[in-house]
C-alpha cells in the first residue's frame, strides 16, 4: 500500500505542475470557499438559527455531493433542486472537481477517511480502494428495501454488490460505450458508415482528401478513451493478458495492446484526428462533432446530454462501432453496464439523520416520475420505464435504448483496461505500474502527434523490458 500511495502522490505532483503551466481550459478543483468547511453560511447550524421560533418542521439537513461534471450535466444534479423544493429542510451542496484530479485524490481520501458525504465513482474503484477499510464507505445493504433492489436491472445491481453482500453505492445510469456517427458527412463523401477496421482506414483517407476530420478526439483531457480501450478487447486482451503480462510469452507488440496502438498509429498517419488536438478538451471535441465538423465520436451514455438538441442529432447513427474480422477474439464484445455508482462516505454515517436523508434522496431519484427527468437529458437509470413512451424521446436517447436492449452482443465483465489486472491475479502494485501511465500516454501521443509510427518499436521494447522487470520483482 505504501508503494501505491507513493504512486498517487507522484500523480498529484504531476497534476500540480500541469496546473502551474496555465491549463485554463481544464476544469479546476473547487476553490476552498466552495467546500462545506469554508461556507459556514450554508451549514445546518446557521439555517436552524435563522428559522422562525416555534417552527415544528423537520430539523435542517445539509450534505455535500461531489462529481466531476457541473450540476446541469449531472444526472443527480438535474433533480437536486426539485428534491430541495419538495423538502425545504434539506440543503444539498453540489461540488465539482475535474475528473483526473478526483481520481488522483480518491485513494488519498480513502486512506485519510475524508470522502465526501455522497460522491460519484466507478463501482470497481470503490470496491478496490476500500477493501482494506470497508467502513470508509457506507454499506447500503441494511438500508435498502427489497422493493428497491427488485426494481433495479439485475446487471446494474450486481455491479455494486460484492461477493460478501456489501452494496457500495446506488447504481448510476445503465450505460453503453458506443460510437456516434454523423451520417450526413459520410453521405457527403459518398461512403457508408464503416463497419470494419479496413473500412475505417479507407474513410480516414477519403475524409482527409476532402479536408474533413474523421474522429473527433482531443487529448487535453486524458480520460475519453473508451472506444480505443474497447478495440483492445476486440484484439483479444482478455484471452491474452496472461501471455502478455504474467508469463510474457507474447511480446507486447504482438499483444492486443500493441496491435491496437499500431492501428491507431495508422489512423493518425492518415490524418484521422483533428490538428492541434493536444489542446482540445472533452467539451471542445464534442463541440467539433455537434457542429457537424467530424464524422464520428466515441461517447458513453452519461454524455448524451452533449448531443441532445444539437444540429447533428437527427443525422446520427449510434452503434457499437467497427469490428476487426481478422482477429480470433469474439467481435460482439461491448462495454454495457452500470459500472458507475453513487457512494456515501463514512462522515455522513456519523450523523444518522444525514445518512437517512441521503438514502431517502436516492430512493426518491429512482422513482419513475423523477428518473424521467435525467432520462430526458440522456441518462438512462437502470430501472424499467414501464410507462414511458421511448418514441417521444430524442433520437439519441431512442438509439441508446436499442443498444441497451441489444441481445446480439456480450457485455464485458469490466473495462478492457482491467485485463492487465486479471493477468497479475490481483497483484495491485504491478498492475498500477503498467497502467495507466505508459500505455495511456503513448496512445494519446499517437492521437495528438507527439509520438508517431516510427516510435512504436522503441515503445514496444520498453514495455517488454518493463514487463520482464515486473515478473522478477
C-alpha positions as CSV (number, residue, x, y, z in Angstrom):
1,X,0.0,0.0,0.0
2,X,2.9,2.4,0.7
3,X,4.1,1.8,-2.9
4,X,0.6,2.6,-4.2
5,X,0.4,5.7,-2.1
6,X,3.7,6.9,-3.4
7,X,2.4,6.4,-7.0
8,X,-0.7,8.5,-6.2
9,X,1.4,11.2,-4.6
10,X,3.6,11.3,-7.7
11,X,0.5,11.7,-9.8
12,X,-0.6,14.7,-7.6
13,X,2.8,16.3,-8.2
14,X,2.3,15.9,-12.0
15,X,-1.2,17.5,-11.6
16,X,0.2,20.4,-9.7
17,X,2.8,21.0,-12.3
18,X,0.2,20.8,-15.0
19,X,-1.9,23.4,-13.2
20,X,1.1,25.6,-12.8
21,X,1.6,25.6,-16.5
22,X,-1.6,27.5,-17.1
23,X,-4.0,24.8,-18.2
24,X,-7.0,27.1,-18.1
25,X,-9.4,25.1,-20.3
26,X,-9.4,22.1,-17.9
27,X,-11.9,22.4,-15.1
28,X,-10.1,23.1,-11.8
29,X,-11.0,21.6,-8.4
30,X,-13.4,23.8,-6.5
31,X,-11.9,26.7,-4.5
32,X,-11.8,26.4,-0.8
33,X,-14.7,28.7,-0.5
34,X,-17.0,26.2,-2.1
35,X,-16.4,23.5,0.5
36,X,-18.7,23.0,3.5
37,X,-15.8,23.8,5.9
38,X,-15.4,27.3,4.4
39,X,-19.0,28.1,3.6
40,X,-20.5,28.5,7.1
41,X,-23.5,30.4,5.8
42,X,-24.7,27.1,4.3
43,X,-24.3,25.0,7.4
44,X,-27.3,23.4,9.2
45,X,-26.5,25.3,12.4
46,X,-26.9,28.7,10.7
47,X,-30.1,27.5,8.9
48,X,-31.5,26.5,12.2
49,X,-30.6,29.8,13.8
50,X,-32.5,31.7,11.0
51,X,-35.6,29.5,11.4
52,X,-38.7,31.2,13.0
53,X,-39.2,30.5,16.6
54,X,-41.6,27.7,17.3
55,X,-41.1,26.1,13.9
56,X,-42.1,22.4,14.3
57,X,-40.9,21.3,10.9
58,X,-38.1,18.8,10.3
59,X,-34.7,19.7,11.5
60,X,-32.4,21.2,8.9
61,X,-30.3,18.7,7.0
62,X,-27.1,19.5,5.0
63,X,-25.0,17.2,2.9
64,X,-22.5,17.6,0.1
65,X,-22.4,15.8,-3.3
66,X,-19.2,15.6,-5.4
67,X,-18.9,14.7,-9.0
68,X,-16.7,15.7,-12.0
69,X,-19.4,17.5,-14.0
70,X,-21.4,20.6,-13.3
71,X,-25.0,20.4,-11.9
72,X,-26.7,21.0,-15.3
73,X,-24.9,18.0,-16.8
74,X,-25.1,15.6,-13.9
75,X,-27.9,13.1,-13.5
76,X,-28.1,13.7,-9.8
77,X,-27.7,17.5,-10.2
78,X,-30.7,17.6,-12.6
79,X,-33.1,16.6,-9.8
80,X,-31.4,18.2,-6.8
81,X,-33.4,21.4,-6.9
82,X,-36.7,19.5,-7.2
83,X,-35.9,17.5,-4.2
84,X,-35.0,20.5,-2.1
85,X,-38.2,22.3,-3.2
86,X,-40.2,19.3,-2.0
87,X,-38.1,19.0,1.1
88,X,-37.2,22.6,2.2
89,X,-35.4,21.5,5.3
90,X,-32.7,19.8,3.1
91,X,-29.7,21.6,1.6
92,X,-27.6,19.7,-0.9
93,X,-24.4,21.4,-1.9
94,X,-23.1,20.4,-5.4
95,X,-19.3,20.2,-5.5
96,X,-17.4,19.7,-8.8
97,X,-13.8,18.5,-9.2
98,X,-12.3,17.7,-12.5
99,X,-12.1,14.0,-13.3
100,X,-8.3,13.4,-13.3
101,X,-7.8,15.4,-10.1
102,X,-10.5,13.5,-8.3
103,X,-9.2,10.1,-9.4
104,X,-5.7,11.1,-8.3
105,X,-7.0,12.2,-4.9
106,X,-9.6,9.4,-4.4
107,X,-7.3,6.9,-2.8
108,X,-5.8,9.6,-0.5
109,X,-9.4,10.5,0.6
110,X,-10.0,6.8,1.3
111,X,-6.7,6.5,3.3
112,X,-7.5,9.6,5.3
113,X,-11.2,8.8,5.7
114,X,-12.2,12.2,4.2
115,X,-14.6,11.1,1.5
116,X,-17.5,13.5,0.7
117,X,-20.9,12.8,2.1
118,X,-22.1,11.5,-1.3
119,X,-19.9,11.1,-4.4
120,X,-19.7,9.7,-7.9
121,X,-17.1,6.9,-8.6
122,X,-16.8,3.7,-10.5
123,X,-18.1,0.8,-8.5
124,X,-14.8,-1.0,-9.1
125,X,-12.7,1.8,-7.7
126,X,-14.9,1.9,-4.6
127,X,-14.5,-1.9,-4.0
128,X,-10.8,-1.8,-4.8
129,X,-9.9,1.2,-2.7
130,X,-12.0,0.2,0.4
131,X,-11.1,-3.5,0.6
132,X,-8.7,-2.9,3.5
133,X,-11.0,-0.5,5.2
134,X,-14.6,-1.1,4.1
135,X,-16.0,1.2,6.8
136,X,-14.9,4.4,4.9
137,X,-17.9,3.7,2.5
138,X,-21.4,3.1,3.8
139,X,-22.7,-0.5,3.2
140,X,-26.1,0.1,1.8
141,X,-27.3,-3.5,2.2
142,X,-29.0,-2.9,5.6
143,X,-30.6,0.3,4.4
144,X,-32.2,-0.6,1.0
145,X,-35.8,-2.0,0.9
146,X,-36.1,-5.2,-1.2
147,X,-38.7,-3.5,-3.4
148,X,-36.0,-1.0,-4.5
149,X,-33.4,-3.8,-5.1
150,X,-36.0,-5.6,-7.2
151,X,-36.8,-2.5,-9.3
152,X,-33.1,-2.2,-10.5
153,X,-32.0,-4.1,-13.5
154,X,-30.1,-7.2,-12.3
155,X,-26.8,-6.4,-14.1
156,X,-26.8,-2.9,-12.5
157,X,-27.4,-4.2,-9.0
158,X,-24.8,-6.8,-9.4
159,X,-22.2,-4.2,-10.3
160,X,-22.5,-2.5,-6.9
161,X,-22.8,-5.7,-4.8
162,X,-19.8,-7.5,-3.5
163,X,-19.4,-11.3,-3.0
164,X,-19.9,-10.7,0.7
165,X,-23.2,-8.9,0.0
166,X,-21.9,-5.5,0.7
167,X,-23.6,-2.8,-1.5
168,X,-21.2,0.1,-2.0
169,X,-23.4,2.5,-3.9
170,X,-26.5,3.3,-5.8
171,X,-26.0,2.2,-9.4
172,X,-25.7,5.0,-11.9
173,X,-27.0,5.1,-15.5
174,X,-27.3,1.8,-17.5
175,X,-24.6,2.9,-19.8
176,X,-23.2,1.9,-23.1
177,X,-19.8,3.0,-24.5
178,X,-20.5,3.3,-28.2
179,X,-19.7,5.3,-31.4
180,X,-21.8,8.1,-32.7
181,X,-21.6,8.7,-36.5
182,X,-22.7,11.8,-38.5
183,X,-24.3,10.1,-41.4
184,X,-24.7,13.2,-43.4
185,X,-20.9,13.7,-43.6
186,X,-20.4,10.1,-44.8
187,X,-23.2,10.7,-47.4
188,X,-21.4,13.9,-48.4
189,X,-18.2,12.0,-49.3
190,X,-20.0,9.0,-50.8
191,X,-19.2,6.5,-48.1
192,X,-21.3,4.2,-46.0
193,X,-20.7,4.2,-42.2
194,X,-17.7,1.9,-41.6
195,X,-18.2,-1.5,-40.0
196,X,-14.7,-2.9,-40.1
197,X,-11.1,-1.7,-39.5
198,X,-10.3,-1.7,-43.2
199,X,-13.4,0.5,-43.9
200,X,-12.4,2.9,-41.2
201,X,-8.9,3.3,-42.6
202,X,-10.5,3.9,-46.1
203,X,-12.8,6.5,-44.6
204,X,-9.8,8.3,-43.0
205,X,-8.2,8.6,-46.4
206,X,-11.4,10.0,-48.0
207,X,-12.1,12.4,-45.2
208,X,-8.6,13.8,-45.3
209,X,-8.8,14.2,-49.1
210,X,-11.9,16.3,-48.5
211,X,-10.3,18.4,-45.7
212,X,-12.7,16.8,-43.1
213,X,-11.9,15.4,-39.7
214,X,-12.9,11.8,-39.3
215,X,-12.6,11.2,-35.5
216,X,-13.4,14.0,-33.0
217,X,-10.8,13.3,-30.4
218,X,-8.6,15.5,-28.2
219,X,-6.0,14.6,-25.6
220,X,-6.1,17.6,-23.2
221,X,-8.5,15.5,-21.1
222,X,-6.9,12.1,-20.9
223,X,-10.0,10.1,-19.9
224,X,-12.2,10.0,-23.0
225,X,-10.6,6.8,-24.4
226,X,-13.4,4.2,-24.0
227,X,-13.7,3.3,-27.7
228,X,-10.0,2.7,-28.1
229,X,-9.9,0.6,-25.0
230,X,-12.8,-1.5,-26.5
231,X,-10.6,-2.1,-29.5
232,X,-8.1,-3.9,-27.3
233,X,-10.9,-6.4,-26.3
234,X,-11.7,-7.0,-30.0
235,X,-8.0,-7.7,-30.4
236,X,-8.1,-10.3,-27.6
237,X,-7.0,-8.6,-24.4
238,X,-8.9,-10.9,-22.1
239,X,-7.7,-14.0,-23.8
240,X,-4.1,-13.0,-24.0
241,X,-3.5,-10.9,-20.9
242,X,-1.7,-13.7,-19.0
243,X,0.6,-14.5,-22.0
244,X,1.3,-10.7,-22.4
245,X,2.0,-9.7,-18.8
246,X,2.2,-12.7,-16.4
247,X,4.2,-15.3,-18.4
248,X,5.3,-12.8,-21.1
249,X,5.3,-15.5,-23.8
250,X,3.7,-12.9,-26.1
251,X,5.7,-9.8,-27.0
252,X,4.0,-6.5,-26.3
253,X,4.0,-5.5,-30.0
254,X,2.1,-8.7,-30.9
255,X,-0.4,-8.3,-28.0
256,X,-3.9,-6.9,-28.1
257,X,-2.5,-3.6,-26.7
258,X,0.4,-3.4,-29.2
259,X,-1.9,-4.2,-32.2
260,X,-4.4,-1.6,-31.1
261,X,-1.7,1.0,-30.8
262,X,-0.4,0.1,-34.3
263,X,-3.9,0.6,-35.7
264,X,-4.3,4.0,-34.0
265,X,-0.9,4.9,-35.5
266,X,-2.2,4.0,-39.0
267,X,-5.3,6.2,-38.4
268,X,-3.1,9.1,-37.2
269,X,-0.8,8.7,-40.3
270,X,-3.9,9.1,-42.5
271,X,-5.0,12.3,-40.7
272,X,-8.0,10.8,-39.0
273,X,-7.7,13.1,-35.9
274,X,-8.0,16.9,-35.6
275,X,-4.9,19.0,-35.9
276,X,-3.5,20.5,-32.7
277,X,-5.8,18.3,-30.7
278,X,-3.4,18.2,-27.7
279,X,-5.1,21.5,-26.6
280,X,-8.6,20.1,-27.2
281,X,-10.5,19.0,-24.1
282,X,-13.6,16.9,-24.0
283,X,-16.1,19.7,-24.4
284,X,-14.2,21.0,-27.4
285,X,-14.0,17.6,-29.1
286,X,-17.7,17.2,-28.5
287,X,-18.4,20.6,-29.9
288,X,-16.4,19.7,-33.0
289,X,-18.8,16.8,-33.6
290,X,-22.0,18.5,-32.8
291,X,-21.2,21.4,-35.1
292,X,-21.1,18.9,-38.0
293,X,-17.3,19.1,-38.5
294,X,-16.3,15.5,-37.6
295,X,-17.5,12.1,-38.8
296,X,-17.6,10.1,-35.6
297,X,-17.1,10.4,-31.8
298,X,-17.0,7.8,-29.1
299,X,-19.4,8.6,-26.3
300,X,-20.7,6.9,-23.2
301,X,-24.3,7.2,-22.2
302,X,-23.6,9.7,-19.4
303,X,-22.5,12.2,-22.0
304,X,-25.6,12.1,-24.3
305,X,-26.7,15.4,-22.9
306,X,-24.0,17.0,-25.1
307,X,-25.8,15.6,-28.2
308,X,-29.4,16.1,-27.4
309,X,-30.9,19.1,-29.2
310,X,-27.8,19.8,-31.3
311,X,-28.0,20.4,-35.0
312,X,-26.5,16.9,-35.8
313,X,-28.8,14.8,-33.6
314,X,-31.2,13.9,-36.3
315,X,-28.3,12.8,-38.6
316,X,-26.6,10.5,-36.1
317,X,-26.3,6.7,-36.1
318,X,-25.4,5.4,-32.6
319,X,-23.9,1.9,-32.7
320,X,-21.2,-0.4,-31.3
321,X,-18.6,0.7,-33.9
322,X,-16.2,-1.3,-36.1
323,X,-15.1,-4.9,-35.8
324,X,-11.7,-6.5,-36.6
325,X,-12.6,-9.5,-38.8
326,X,-9.0,-10.7,-38.9
327,X,-8.9,-11.3,-35.1
328,X,-9.7,-14.5,-33.3
329,X,-11.4,-12.8,-30.4
330,X,-15.2,-12.5,-30.3
331,X,-16.2,-9.4,-32.2
332,X,-19.5,-8.9,-30.3
333,X,-17.9,-7.8,-27.1
334,X,-19.2,-4.5,-25.9
335,X,-19.0,-2.3,-22.8
336,X,-22.5,-2.1,-21.5
337,X,-23.1,-1.8,-17.8
338,X,-23.9,0.3,-14.8
339,X,-20.3,0.4,-13.7
340,X,-20.5,3.8,-12.1
341,X,-22.2,4.4,-8.8
342,X,-23.1,7.0,-6.1
343,X,-21.5,6.1,-2.8
344,X,-21.8,7.6,0.7
345,X,-18.7,8.4,2.8
346,X,-18.3,7.5,6.4
347,X,-18.6,11.1,7.5
348,X,-22.2,11.1,6.6
349,X,-22.8,7.9,8.5
350,X,-21.6,9.6,11.7
351,X,-24.9,11.6,11.7
352,X,-27.9,9.1,11.4
353,X,-30.2,11.9,10.3
354,X,-27.9,12.9,7.4
355,X,-27.4,9.3,6.3
356,X,-31.1,8.7,6.4
357,X,-31.8,11.8,4.2
358,X,-29.1,10.8,1.6
359,X,-30.7,7.4,1.3
360,X,-34.2,8.8,1.1
361,X,-33.0,11.2,-1.6
362,X,-31.5,8.4,-3.7
363,X,-34.6,6.2,-3.4
364,X,-36.6,9.2,-4.5
365,X,-34.4,9.7,-7.5
366,X,-35.1,6.2,-8.9
367,X,-38.9,6.6,-8.7
368,X,-40.1,6.7,-12.3
369,X,-41.6,10.2,-12.2
370,X,-38.3,11.6,-11.0
371,X,-36.0,9.3,-13.1
372,X,-37.7,10.5,-16.3
373,X,-36.1,13.9,-15.7
374,X,-32.5,12.7,-16.3
375,X,-33.8,10.3,-18.9
376,X,-34.9,13.3,-21.0
377,X,-31.2,14.5,-20.8
378,X,-29.8,11.2,-21.9
379,X,-29.2,9.4,-18.5
380,X,-30.8,6.0,-18.6
381,X,-31.1,4.9,-15.0
382,X,-31.1,1.1,-14.6
383,X,-34.9,0.7,-14.0
384,X,-37.7,-0.4,-16.2
385,X,-39.5,2.7,-17.5
386,X,-42.9,0.9,-17.8
387,X,-45.0,4.0,-18.5
388,X,-42.5,6.0,-20.6
389,X,-43.0,6.0,-24.4
390,X,-39.4,6.0,-25.8
391,X,-40.7,7.1,-29.2
392,X,-41.4,10.5,-27.5
393,X,-37.7,10.8,-26.6
394,X,-34.9,12.4,-28.7
395,X,-33.2,10.3,-31.4
396,X,-30.0,9.9,-29.3
397,X,-32.0,8.5,-26.3
398,X,-34.1,6.2,-28.5
399,X,-31.0,4.8,-30.2
400,X,-29.3,4.3,-26.8
401,X,-32.4,2.3,-25.7
402,X,-31.9,0.0,-28.7
403,X,-28.2,-0.7,-27.7
404,X,-29.2,-1.3,-24.1
405,X,-31.8,-3.9,-25.3
406,X,-29.4,-5.5,-27.9
407,X,-29.3,-9.3,-27.3
408,X,-26.8,-10.0,-30.1
409,X,-23.8,-8.7,-28.0
410,X,-22.0,-9.9,-24.9
411,X,-21.2,-7.4,-22.2
412,X,-17.6,-7.5,-21.0
413,X,-17.1,-8.1,-17.2
414,X,-15.5,-4.7,-16.8
415,X,-13.5,-2.2,-18.8
416,X,-10.8,-3.8,-21.0
417,X,-8.0,-2.0,-19.4
418,X,-8.5,-4.1,-16.3
419,X,-7.5,-7.2,-18.3
420,X,-4.0,-6.2,-17.1
421,X,-5.1,-6.5,-13.6
422,X,-6.5,-10.0,-14.1
423,X,-3.2,-11.1,-15.6
424,X,-1.5,-10.4,-12.3
425,X,-4.1,-12.2,-10.1
426,X,-4.9,-9.1,-8.0
427,X,-1.3,-8.0,-7.5
428,X,-2.1,-4.3,-7.5
429,X,1.3,-2.7,-7.5
430,X,2.4,-4.5,-10.7
431,X,-0.9,-3.6,-12.4
432,X,-0.6,0.0,-11.3
433,X,3.0,0.4,-12.6
434,X,2.0,-0.6,-16.1
435,X,-1.5,1.0,-16.3
436,X,-2.4,3.8,-17.0
437,X,0.7,5.8,-17.4
438,X,2.8,4.2,-20.1
439,X,0.1,2.8,-22.4
440,X,-2.4,5.7,-22.0
441,X,0.2,8.4,-22.5
442,X,1.6,6.7,-25.6
443,X,-1.8,6.1,-27.1
444,X,-2.8,9.8,-26.6
445,X,0.6,10.8,-28.0
446,X,-0.2,8.9,-31.2
447,X,-3.5,10.7,-31.4
448,X,-2.1,14.2,-30.9
449,X,1.1,13.6,-32.8
450,X,3.7,13.9,-30.0
451,X,4.7,10.4,-31.0
452,X,4.3,8.6,-34.4
453,X,4.5,5.3,-36.1
454,X,8.3,5.4,-36.0
455,X,8.2,5.4,-32.2
456,X,6.3,2.2,-32.0
457,X,9.3,-0.3,-32.0
458,X,11.1,1.6,-29.2
459,X,7.9,1.8,-27.1
460,X,7.2,-1.9,-27.6
461,X,10.7,-2.7,-26.5
462,X,10.4,-0.6,-23.4
463,X,7.1,-2.3,-22.5
464,X,8.7,-5.7,-22.9
465,X,11.6,-4.7,-20.5
466,X,9.1,-3.3,-18.0
467,X,7.0,-6.5,-18.1
468,X,10.1,-8.6,-17.6
469,X,11.1,-6.4,-14.6
470,X,7.7,-6.9,-13.0
471,X,8.0,-10.7,-13.5
472,X,11.2,-10.6,-11.5
473,X,10.1,-8.3,-8.8
